[in-house]
Amino acid sequence: MQITSATDFDRELVRATVDRARLAQAQIENWSQDQIDDLVIAIAWRATRPDVVESLSTLAAEQSGLGNQADKATKILRKTLGTLSDLSGAKSVGVIEVDEARGVTTIAKPMGVIAAMLPSTNPGATPINNMMITLKGANAVVLAPHPRGEATCAESVRLARAELAKLGAPEDLVQFISLAADTKAAGKARAALLLEAADYSLVTAGPANVDMAYRSGTPSHGVGVGNAPVIIDETADLDAAIAKIVASKTFDHATSCSSENSLLIDSSVYDEVLLRLQDAGGWLVPDSDKAMLQDAMWPGGQLNRQIVAQPARRIAEVAGFEAPGALGSRFLIVEEDGIGPDHPFSGEKLSVVLTVYRTADFAQALDTVDAILAFMGEGHSAGIHTTVSERADQLARRARVSTVLVNQPHAYNNGGSFDNGLDFTLSMGAGTWGDNDTCENLTYKHFLNFTYLARPIPSTEPTEQDLFGDFLARRG
């Protein structure tokens, strides 16, 4: 990829940073599992001290202007502890498996230098998670934060480097590079240089950044666009479902790409759900005001950054609403029956605006999930609140998504939870549906190379009868 906007300063900055990372990584390439694990534990320990959680979450909220400090503190603590729990005891160095029957020994090896592009929405939790999951495989990492999260990332790196030094590890295992520049093009050029120079990249950012990583020529893990549709059927425990949905939708003012974007509600409980949502702090936007909100949220057809991850009052003010209910609400509710470009409320909003659809039955709910995802969010995630297990199975078999959550708060649990079996992460692959290379929650195992040592075993060559006998007996 030709990078025309890069200056000599940019090229030298990136080259020197990656060279330092490569030298540091070479120094730990043959360290033991215990030595590597201590690096990860030390960073997690420092990041979860109460004073550090407070300072990082405050810095993240103030600099980014997105979400709120209290929820960012919860996210830093929960995601860091959850990630450490997942990594504890996991083998990532040297021989990690011996299959005697197949004669195959699997040896894990580092990828080298990982470039990690970070979003503005989670400037506190994401750098810590990325450092932990890449260092677990004895890699070095260079973080490239969104300019609105740079100060938080810089402080996270400073704290991590201090912990590495205490353990006798090279501090340059973790570094960050500023993408703040005189122009947006200059910042992009610097990011592109980093992506080219690294051995691998992780891009937890918008589609344009994911595309840039794929065009860099360096292998990359990207993430997909969220737009989670969530079904509420007629059997759902409404008390539990509404509590989870509201807590999830309003968490950190909906910075998470996993926040519920649309509810698909069975007609038999639709009115009751709408009332319960309003009782929980939602303001139902009158049909007469829906166009005002749409114009405010998508001026010129593009999502308005003034409403992203803002409190409901701010969104109401931008839209020009003066009703006390709107200004005092926790989130806004929009009734919708259309899907697609002419109905932007059917897409991702990154805001405390919740779209609701009335569905005649479960079959129509499934059809609506398909339509919403086909418009936006295919590959990411969907959810359902039900007491009928078979319906969850139906949704999972049909929806073109990587994750389906059952009776869970989407923003809390989609990236891993202590009460489900998903890996803790802040980066979720959306498979080929979302132009990604994996459908999994990204974690340490995605930043390892493997050598397979194959020894001779007694022949297992099958006969034609073994291979074709059953087929021929059935088909002739």
Summary of the structure (lengths in Angstrom):
residues: 476
radius of gyration: 24.1
end to end distance: 54.9
largest distance: 79.4
contacts: 1698
relative contact order: 0.13
helix: 49%
strand: 18%
